[in-house]
């Protein structure tokens, strides 16, 4: 055997020398030399095989001792909890984020607040020119004063059975009609004034002095920072996977902050325009500013199984039969690698759930798996 090794080393040395001087040889010489070496290699391999067969006949353990087992790392499979998370983009919203407009038409007479100003409920924000309404109120009040006087006198006469019932009823109807007109005019006067429906902060004032406002025309945006939440639209494919009070991680990209929260409500209607349903998530007390319409990212668990067999995603390989992992089996007192073809479930965080193909208690190869083949003997690293 030692003689054969010397011959092999001699051939390799000759090949190195031949290649080293290749620059001085022509192509034909190289081909000739290659053929000579290939012939010698075939002859030597045949001699090696013959010697191995002869030695194995006299010493059966000789070849087994030459082969070394592949060193691998392993893990015993146990059922564990597995979660799959999804990211859904949302935004900060406010239930009290309104754009106030006029209820009646009129020229803008006064803007009584500034942007960024805090206001209280009922405070006057914008007023419209109401001179016509005020003049009508004065006129009706004067007529009402007279109608009240006439009615009171007619009532006293009717109590004394003086006059007719028709005169009494006419006086009463005239008074009540004018009272109703006065009430309508006072309502119109109130419609010429835009007041804060709740306490908050003036965010924007589109109104300009001298402009003619009309119903629906935006005048002031009022926001309450104390009634904010997070709104997100989830695809209809997630129907039934989220529930009220479910925990959520909220990420604020602008501040690079993460906070824990929970779902307040899950929409029960699919929006026809984008096939989504709304999620409403509580906005906890923050130690940094968060404004309405600010973008956030929600991390939610859409799948959970507390009795899963989970493997590192990296150990999963594939062949013409499908996906497989290597597990250890005992064969003739030795540990060998065996392919276990598996059906995969969800994957998350570099882990994959195995739906079928593995069982609890099996030994999974987690390191050195790329050097294995079916039936190869292995040695487990301690």
C-alpha positions as CSV (number, residue, x, y, z in Angstrom):
1,X,0.0,0.0,0.0
2,X,2.9,2.3,0.8
3,X,4.4,1.6,-2.6
4,X,1.2,2.6,-4.3
5,X,1.1,5.9,-2.4
6,X,4.7,6.6,-3.5
7,X,3.7,6.0,-7.2
8,X,0.7,8.3,-6.8
9,X,2.9,11.1,-5.4
10,X,5.4,10.6,-8.2
11,X,2.6,11.0,-10.8
12,X,1.3,14.1,-9.1
13,X,4.8,15.6,-9.0
14,X,5.3,14.8,-12.7
15,X,1.9,16.5,-13.4
16,X,3.0,19.6,-11.5
17,X,6.3,19.8,-13.3
18,X,4.6,19.3,-16.6
19,X,2.1,22.0,-16.0
20,X,4.8,24.3,-14.7
21,X,6.6,24.0,-18.0
22,X,3.4,24.2,-20.0
23,X,4.4,27.5,-21.4
24,X,7.3,25.9,-23.3
25,X,5.3,22.9,-24.7
26,X,2.9,22.9,-27.6
27,X,-0.7,21.7,-27.4
28,X,0.1,18.2,-28.9
29,X,2.7,17.5,-26.2
30,X,0.2,18.5,-23.5
31,X,-2.5,16.2,-24.8
32,X,0.0,13.3,-25.0
33,X,1.1,13.8,-21.5
34,X,-2.5,14.0,-20.3
35,X,-3.3,10.6,-21.9
36,X,-0.3,9.0,-20.3
37,X,-1.3,10.2,-16.9
38,X,-4.9,9.2,-17.3
39,X,-3.8,5.7,-18.3
40,X,-1.5,5.5,-15.2
41,X,-4.4,6.7,-13.0
42,X,-6.8,4.1,-14.3
43,X,-4.2,1.4,-13.7
44,X,-3.4,2.6,-10.2
45,X,-7.1,2.8,-9.3
46,X,-7.5,-0.8,-10.4
47,X,-4.6,-1.8,-8.3
48,X,-6.0,0.1,-5.3
49,X,-9.4,-1.6,-5.6
50,X,-7.7,-5.0,-5.9
51,X,-5.6,-4.5,-2.8
52,X,-8.6,-3.2,-0.8
53,X,-10.6,-6.3,-1.8
54,X,-7.8,-8.6,-0.8
55,X,-7.3,-6.8,2.6
56,X,-11.0,-6.7,3.3
57,X,-11.2,-10.5,2.7
58,X,-8.6,-11.1,5.5
59,X,-9.6,-8.1,7.7
60,X,-13.3,-7.2,7.4
61,X,-13.1,-4.2,9.8
62,X,-10.2,-2.5,7.9
63,X,-12.4,-0.5,5.5
64,X,-14.9,0.4,8.2
65,X,-12.2,1.9,10.3
66,X,-11.1,4.1,7.4
67,X,-14.5,5.8,7.1
68,X,-15.1,8.5,9.7
69,X,-18.7,9.5,10.7
70,X,-19.9,13.0,9.8
71,X,-20.1,15.3,12.8
72,X,-23.6,16.9,13.2
73,X,-25.6,19.0,15.7
74,X,-29.1,17.8,16.7
75,X,-32.3,18.8,18.5
76,X,-34.9,16.5,20.0
77,X,-38.3,17.5,18.6
78,X,-40.9,18.6,21.2
79,X,-44.2,20.3,20.8
80,X,-44.0,24.0,21.4
81,X,-45.9,27.2,20.9
82,X,-45.7,28.7,17.4
83,X,-47.0,32.2,16.3
84,X,-47.2,33.8,12.9
85,X,-47.3,37.6,12.8
86,X,-48.3,40.0,10.1
87,X,-47.7,43.7,9.6
88,X,-50.6,46.1,8.8
89,X,-50.1,49.7,8.0
90,X,-52.4,52.1,9.8
91,X,-52.6,55.7,11.0
92,X,-53.3,57.8,14.0
93,X,-56.9,59.0,13.9
94,X,-59.2,61.1,16.1
95,X,-62.9,60.8,16.7
96,X,-62.9,64.5,17.3
97,X,-61.1,65.8,14.2
98,X,-63.7,67.8,12.4
99,X,-63.9,70.4,9.7
100,X,-66.5,73.0,10.8
101,X,-68.6,74.8,8.2
102,X,-71.3,77.4,8.1
103,X,-74.9,76.4,8.3
104,X,-76.1,79.5,6.4
105,X,-74.9,81.8,3.7
106,X,-73.3,85.1,4.7
107,X,-70.2,87.2,4.5
108,X,-67.5,86.3,7.0
109,X,-67.5,89.1,9.5
110,X,-65.1,87.9,12.1
111,X,-62.5,85.2,12.8
112,X,-62.1,85.0,16.6
113,X,-59.4,82.4,17.0
114,X,-55.9,81.6,15.6
115,X,-54.3,78.4,14.4
116,X,-52.9,76.4,17.4
117,X,-55.2,78.1,19.9
118,X,-56.9,76.0,22.5
119,X,-60.6,76.6,22.7
120,X,-63.4,75.4,25.0
121,X,-66.8,73.9,24.0
122,X,-69.2,76.6,22.9
123,X,-66.6,79.2,22.2
124,X,-67.2,81.4,19.1
125,X,-64.8,80.6,16.3
126,X,-66.2,82.5,13.2
127,X,-69.1,84.9,12.8
128,X,-71.0,85.9,9.7
129,X,-72.7,89.2,8.8
130,X,-76.1,88.9,10.4
131,X,-77.4,92.5,10.2
132,X,-80.4,91.5,8.1
133,X,-81.5,88.8,10.6
134,X,-81.0,91.2,13.5
135,X,-83.1,93.8,11.8
136,X,-85.9,91.3,11.2
137,X,-85.7,90.2,14.8
138,X,-86.2,93.9,15.9
139,X,-89.2,94.2,13.6
140,X,-90.8,91.0,14.8
141,X,-90.1,91.9,18.5
142,X,-92.0,95.2,18.0
143,X,-94.9,93.4,16.3
144,X,-94.9,90.8,19.1
145,X,-95.0,93.5,21.8
146,X,-98.1,94.9,20.2
147,X,-99.6,91.5,19.6
148,X,-99.1,90.7,23.3
149,X,-100.8,93.9,24.4
150,X,-103.8,93.3,22.1
151,X,-104.0,89.7,23.3
152,X,-103.9,90.6,27.0
153,X,-106.7,93.2,26.6
154,X,-108.8,90.9,24.5
155,X,-108.3,88.1,27.1
156,X,-109.5,90.4,29.9
157,X,-112.6,91.4,27.9
158,X,-113.3,87.8,27.0
159,X,-113.2,86.9,30.7
160,X,-115.9,89.5,31.2
161,X,-117.9,88.2,28.3
162,X,-117.2,91.3,26.3
163,X,-116.5,90.9,22.6
164,X,-116.6,87.8,20.5
165,X,-114.7,84.5,20.8
166,X,-113.4,85.1,17.2
167,X,-111.7,88.3,18.3
168,X,-110.1,86.5,21.2
169,X,-108.8,83.7,19.0
170,X,-107.5,86.0,16.4
171,X,-105.5,88.0,18.9
172,X,-104.1,84.7,20.4
173,X,-103.1,83.3,16.9
174,X,-101.4,86.5,15.9
175,X,-99.3,86.5,19.1
176,X,-98.3,82.9,18.7
177,X,-97.4,83.4,15.0
178,X,-95.1,86.2,15.9
179,X,-93.5,84.2,18.7
180,X,-92.8,81.4,16.2
181,X,-91.3,83.9,13.7
182,X,-89.1,85.2,16.4
183,X,-87.9,81.7,17.3
184,X,-87.0,81.0,13.7
185,X,-85.1,84.3,13.4
186,X,-83.1,83.6,16.5
187,X,-82.2,80.1,15.1
188,X,-81.1,81.8,11.9
189,X,-79.0,84.2,14.0
190,X,-77.3,81.3,15.7
191,X,-76.6,79.7,12.3
192,X,-74.5,82.8,11.5
193,X,-72.1,81.9,14.3
194,X,-69.7,78.9,14.2
195,X,-69.0,77.6,17.7
196,X,-66.7,74.9,19.0
197,X,-68.7,71.6,19.4
198,X,-66.1,70.4,21.9
199,X,-62.9,71.5,23.6
200,X,-59.8,71.1,21.5
201,X,-57.1,72.9,19.4
202,X,-57.7,74.9,16.2
203,X,-55.6,73.0,13.6
204,X,-56.4,75.0,10.5
205,X,-58.5,78.0,9.4
206,X,-59.4,78.0,5.7
207,X,-61.8,80.9,6.3
208,X,-60.9,84.4,5.2
209,X,-62.4,87.7,6.3
210,X,-64.7,89.2,3.7
211,X,-65.4,85.9,1.9
212,X,-69.0,84.8,1.4
213,X,-69.5,81.5,3.3
214,X,-72.1,79.0,2.2
215,X,-73.4,75.8,3.9
216,X,-70.7,73.1,3.6
217,X,-67.9,75.5,3.0
218,X,-65.0,74.6,5.4
219,X,-64.1,77.3,7.8
220,X,-62.2,75.8,10.8
221,X,-60.6,72.4,11.5
222,X,-60.9,71.5,15.2
223,X,-59.0,68.6,16.8
224,X,-59.1,67.1,20.2
225,X,-55.8,65.4,21.1
226,X,-57.5,63.5,24.0
227,X,-59.6,61.3,21.9
228,X,-57.2,59.6,19.4
229,X,-56.9,56.0,18.3
230,X,-55.3,54.0,15.6
231,X,-57.2,53.0,12.5
232,X,-56.0,50.3,10.0
233,X,-57.6,48.5,7.1
234,X,-57.0,44.7,7.1
235,X,-57.4,42.6,4.0
236,X,-60.5,40.4,3.9
237,X,-58.1,37.4,3.9
238,X,-57.6,38.0,7.6
239,X,-61.3,37.6,8.4
240,X,-61.8,35.8,11.7
241,X,-58.1,36.0,12.7
242,X,-58.3,39.1,14.9
243,X,-60.5,39.7,17.9
244,X,-61.3,42.4,20.4
245,X,-58.8,42.9,23.2
246,X,-56.1,41.0,21.2
247,X,-52.6,42.3,22.0
248,X,-50.9,44.5,19.3
249,X,-47.4,46.0,19.0
250,X,-47.6,49.5,17.5
251,X,-44.5,50.8,15.7
252,X,-44.1,54.6,15.1
253,X,-41.5,54.8,12.2
254,X,-41.1,58.6,12.6
255,X,-40.0,58.3,16.2
256,X,-38.6,54.7,15.9
257,X,-40.7,53.8,19.0
258,X,-42.7,50.7,19.8
259,X,-45.6,50.5,22.3
260,X,-48.0,47.7,23.4
261,X,-51.7,48.1,22.8
262,X,-54.8,46.1,22.1
263,X,-57.6,45.9,19.6
264,X,-60.7,48.0,20.5
265,X,-63.0,46.8,17.8
266,X,-63.0,44.7,14.6
267,X,-65.1,45.9,11.6
268,X,-68.0,43.7,10.6
269,X,-68.3,45.1,7.1
270,X,-66.0,44.6,4.0
271,X,-65.4,47.8,2.2
272,X,-66.3,47.3,-1.5
273,X,-63.7,49.7,-2.8
274,X,-60.6,47.9,-1.5
275,X,-61.9,44.6,0.1
276,X,-60.8,45.4,3.6
277,X,-62.3,45.7,7.0
278,X,-61.4,48.3,9.7
279,X,-59.4,47.6,12.8
280,X,-59.6,50.1,15.7
281,X,-56.6,49.9,18.1
282,X,-56.3,51.8,21.4
283,X,-53.6,54.5,21.4
284,X,-52.0,54.3,24.9
285,X,-50.5,57.2,26.7
286,X,-47.3,58.1,25.0
287,X,-44.1,59.9,26.1
288,X,-43.7,61.4,22.6
289,X,-46.0,63.4,20.3
290,X,-48.3,61.6,17.9
291,X,-50.5,63.5,15.5
292,X,-53.6,62.5,13.5
293,X,-52.9,60.9,10.1
294,X,-49.4,59.9,11.3
295,X,-48.4,56.5,9.8
296,X,-47.9,53.5,12.2
297,X,-47.3,49.8,11.6
298,X,-49.2,47.2,13.6
299,X,-47.7,43.8,14.4
300,X,-50.5,41.3,15.0
301,X,-50.6,37.5,15.5
302,X,-52.8,36.0,12.9
303,X,-52.0,32.4,13.7
304,X,-51.1,30.6,16.9
305,X,-50.7,26.9,17.8
306,X,-49.5,25.8,21.2
307,X,-48.9,22.2,20.2
308,X,-46.7,22.6,17.1
309,X,-43.6,20.8,15.9
310,X,-41.3,23.6,14.8
311,X,-37.9,23.3,13.0
312,X,-35.4,26.0,11.9
313,X,-36.3,27.1,8.4
314,X,-32.7,26.7,7.2
315,X,-32.6,22.9,7.7
316,X,-35.5,22.3,5.2
317,X,-34.2,21.0,1.9
318,X,-36.0,19.7,-1.2
319,X,-35.7,17.0,-3.8
320,X,-37.9,15.5,-6.5
321,X,-40.2,14.1,-3.8
322,X,-40.7,17.5,-2.1
323,X,-39.4,19.1,1.1
324,X,-37.4,17.1,3.6
325,X,-35.2,17.3,6.7
326,X,-32.6,14.9,8.1
327,X,-33.4,12.9,11.2
328,X,-31.3,10.3,13.0
329,X,-32.2,6.6,13.1
330,X,-30.4,3.6,14.6
331,X,-29.1,1.1,12.1
332,X,-27.0,-1.9,13.2
333,X,-26.0,0.0,16.4
334,X,-24.9,3.1,14.5
335,X,-26.6,6.4,14.0
336,X,-27.3,7.2,10.4
337,X,-29.0,10.2,8.7
338,X,-32.4,9.6,7.1
339,X,-34.5,11.8,5.0
340,X,-37.9,12.6,6.5
341,X,-40.2,14.2,3.9
342,X,-42.5,16.8,5.5
343,X,-45.5,18.9,4.9
344,X,-44.9,22.6,5.8
345,X,-47.1,25.0,7.6
346,X,-46.5,28.7,8.3
347,X,-43.1,30.2,8.6
348,X,-42.1,33.1,10.8
349,X,-39.0,34.4,12.5
350,X,-36.7,31.8,10.8
351,X,-38.9,29.0,12.1
352,X,-41.3,26.8,10.2
353,X,-44.2,24.7,11.5
354,X,-44.3,21.1,10.4
355,X,-47.8,19.9,9.6
356,X,-46.9,16.2,9.0
357,X,-43.9,14.0,8.4
358,X,-42.3,14.3,11.9
359,X,-43.3,13.2,15.4
360,X,-42.4,14.2,18.9
361,X,-39.2,12.7,20.2
362,X,-37.4,12.3,16.9
363,X,-33.8,13.7,16.6
364,X,-33.5,16.4,14.0
365,X,-30.2,17.3,12.5
366,X,-29.7,21.1,12.8
367,X,-26.0,21.4,12.0
368,X,-23.9,19.7,9.3
369,X,-27.1,18.7,7.4
370,X,-25.7,20.0,4.1
371,X,-22.9,17.3,4.2
372,X,-25.3,14.5,4.6
373,X,-26.9,11.9,2.3
374,X,-29.3,9.1,2.9
375,X,-27.9,6.4,5.2
376,X,-24.6,8.2,6.0
377,X,-23.2,7.4,9.5
378,X,-23.1,10.4,11.8
379,X,-21.5,11.4,15.0
380,X,-23.4,13.8,17.3
381,X,-21.5,16.7,18.7
382,X,-21.5,17.0,22.4
